[in-house]
Amino acid sequence: MILGALGTWTTAPGQVLHVRPTAPALAAAASAPVDPGPPSFLQGDHLRAYAARRAAGGVHRAWTGTATHLDGPFDGPALARALTRFVRRHEGLRTWFDVDAGDPVRHLVPADAVAFETVEVPAFSPTPGLPWDEWLTTHLTATFDAACRPDSWAPFALGVVVTDDGLGLFWGCDHAFTDGASQLMVLSEIEELYQAELGGDAPDEPTTAGSFLDHARAEHALAAATPPDAPEIQAWSGAVTTHGGRLPRFALDLGLPPGETAPVRIRSADLLDADGLARLEALAAEHGARFTGAVFAGIALTDARLTGAADWFGVTVVGSRGPGFETAQGWLCNFAPVTFPVSEGGTPASFGAVLPVADAAFRRARAVAAVPVHAALGVMLAGGVLDPASLGSPQLISYLDLRRFPGAGRPAYANGLHFTGEGRTANASLWVNRDHERLYVVMQTPDVPSAQAAADRYVAELRATFAAAADPGEPGTERREETGAARLG
């Protein structure tokens, strides 16, 4: 599995089919009963933004997806049955929201009403003169734009490209009903169900996926029970107050006027190969840190060299998949502040010095993430701690070890690409990923010359930071790192 831009995925030319809800399923969804309880906090933000964009006539491209290749012959009815089983298993994917009046209202499609069928795309033919790869990217974008919306069911789309040597399998889902971890698991689970259908196997459905609706209710209850002076709230307030009352932004000026956004351009850059990964992991262990600490140390030191800041403040994405929700489909994420010193006497500290400090800071962030960030945001906004203007497009940092997801090793996962809809942004978030072969970063950047020049400079600095840390030939590194660690510690 890799993360990257949708346009980097293609197949050999072939027959294109979509797996769509049957007419009775659509009718049942349209009349699905209201399910009480609020959306999750992130769902609520998403739904309000969607309603505003729809009212303004804008394009909704807040979807995310994944695509892969599978070998073997194609069986359309078997794939339709596999998707039916999959959606019946995941309650969150059986929901849609009425956003027309006031607060969003959730509707829940009964499990026994869910059914799908596989249909060929009508009059399929690439545009004359348009290469297949470009046609496919355009077709997938249009498919997801049309289907992946939160105010109708189904808010996702599954399809295939059937070729002589197998099939390309693609999936997109509105972000209200999914997150990165869900996307990394979805096609492996559908593949498993598809193979079971091909083999005539129909075991009892598991009950361990976890209901996203239960997660949303628990999230609101926890936020309501968290007092303003809770340690998690104070950690947020302290980080924001220390850094000027604002959430983090990209280290370099992207050249956009305040409040302006630009179309997204997805960029990807390798940071370390397998040998470099092994050396960096060994360095982290020598300093009592995990590899996650090394990732944040590298980002923080890069930012410090570019900005001159004495300490670093980032907001990281943290999974909120508690027991029973490990394989649930939904938006099970939270955000947490990561902050720690990065300088010694006004100059950036050594990598080894920052390693244990960064690792400890990330451990604290995971503890803070036990409470929904919206509880902290409410307290900070009410108290005047946080500038509301910085809420629009803060920089986010994610680190994923792609070797550790359920489904790793299955063909759908091994051949997979995870991508996001390319809407608009005012910032440049970082998605750092590790697999068996490399450490790399994916960036969602504004597609304007000034932002691309800033991203070029940043990537060059980030690569240099990690390359130097993983370089085994630098003399005296260990001694200087140990000295720095004592000072920062």
C-alpha positions, 0 to 999 in steps of 0.5 A, a space after each residue: 500500500 502506498 499513499 499518493 495522488 489519484 492520477 498515479 493509479 491506472 490499469 490496462 484499458 478494459 471494461 468499466 463496471 460500477 457496483 451500485 445499490 439496487 432499486 429496492 435498496 435505494 427506495 429503502 434508503 430514501 425512506 430510512 428512519 431517523 437514528 437519534 443522536 448527533 454526528 461525531 464532532 468531525 462529521 458535524 464540521 464536515 456536514 456544515 462545510 458541505 451544506 455551505 458549499 452546496 448552498 454556494 454552488 461549489 464543488 464538493 470534493 471532500 472524499 477519499 479513496 483507494 484502488 488496487 489490482 487483483 489477479 484472476 477472472 471477474 465475477 460481477 454478482 460475487 463482487 456485488 454480494 461481497 459489497 452487500 455483506 461488507 456494508 451490512 457489517 459496517 453500520 456507519 456506511 448505512 447512514 446518510 444525513 439530512 442537512 437541509 434544516 438546522 442540525 444534521 439529521 442522521 438516517 440509518 438504512 436497515 441492514 436487510 435492505 442493503 443490496 448491490 448489483 454490478 452494472 457496466 458503465 453505459 456507452 463506455 468509450 474514452 474521449 477521442 484523443 485522450 490517453 486512457 490514463 487521463 480518461 480513467 483519472 477523469 472518470 474516477 474523479 467524476 464518479 466520486 464527485 457524483 456519489 460521495 456526498 453525505 446527504 444521500 445513500 450510498 455515500 461511496 462508490 465501488 467499481 472495477 476495470 476488467 482487463 485480460 489479466 485481472 481487474 482494477 478495483 477502485 473505491 471512494 467514500 465521502 469523508 464523513 463516513 471514513 478516514 485514512 485507516 478505514 481506507 487502508 483496510 476497506 479493499 482488503 476486507 472487500 477482497 476477502 469477502 469477494 474470495 469467499 463469495 467466489 468459493 461459495 463460502 458464506 460464514 456468519 457475519 462477525 460482530 467485532 467491527 464496532 458501530 461508528 454510531 456508538 463511537 459518536 455517542 461515546 465521543 459526545 458523552 466524553 466531551 460533555 463530562 470533561 471539565 475545562 480544567 482537565 489536563 487534556 484541555 490545559 495541554 491544548 490551552 498551554 500549547 496555543 497560548 505559548 504560540 500566539 493563540 494560533 494553530 500551526 501553519 506550514 513553516 514557509 510562506 506559501 504566498 496566499 493572501 489571508 483567507 484565500 485557498 487554491 486547488 490542491 496539488 498532491 506531492 510525494 517525496 522519498 526521505 529514506 530507503 530501507 537501509 536508511 530506515 534501519 539506521 534511523 530506527 537503530 539511532 532512535 533505539 540508542 536514545 530510548 525513543 521509538 521510530 515515531 519520535 524520530 519522525 517528529 524530531 526530523 520534522 521539528 528540526 527542519 522547521 527550526 532551521 527554516 524559521 529559527 523557532 526555539 521550540 516546535 508546535 505541531 498538530 498530529 492526527 491520532 487514531 481513536 480506535 478503542 477496543 472493539 473498533 479496530 476494524 470499524 469503518 468511519 471517521 475515528 480520528 482525533 487531533 493532539 498538540 505536539 510541542 517540544 524544544 528544538 534549540 540549544 543556545 539559539 541554534 538547532 539541537 542535534 538530531 540525537 538530542 531531540 529524539 527522546 524529547 520528541 518521543 516523550 512529546 508524542 507520548 503526551 500527545 497521545 494521552 491528550 488525544 483521549 479527549 475529543 479536540 472539540 472539547 478543548 476548542 470550545 474552551 479555548 474559543 470561549 476563553 479567547 485563547 484561540 484565534 478563530 481565524 486559525 481554525 480554517 486550514 491548520 497544518 496537520 501532520 500524520 505518521 503511519 506505519 503501513 506495515 501494521 494494518 489489518 490486511 497487510 500481505 493480502 493482494 489488495 493491500 500490497 497493490 493498493 494506492 490510497 488517495 484523497 479528493 483534490 479540492 482546495 487548501 490554504 496550507 501544506 499538511 504532511 502525511 509521513 508514511 513508512 513501509 518495508 522499503 522506504 520512508 516518504 512524505 505526501 503533501 497536500 499543497 496549494 497549486 500556485 507557483 509560490 507554494 510550489 517553490 516553498 514546497 520544493 525548498 521544504 522537501 529538500 530540507 526535510 530530506 537533508 535532515 533525515 539523510 544526515 540523521 541516518 548517515 553512519 559515517 559522520 564522525 563524533 555524532 554519538 558523542 555530540 548527540 549524547 551531550 545535546 540530549 543532556 542539555 535538552 532533557 
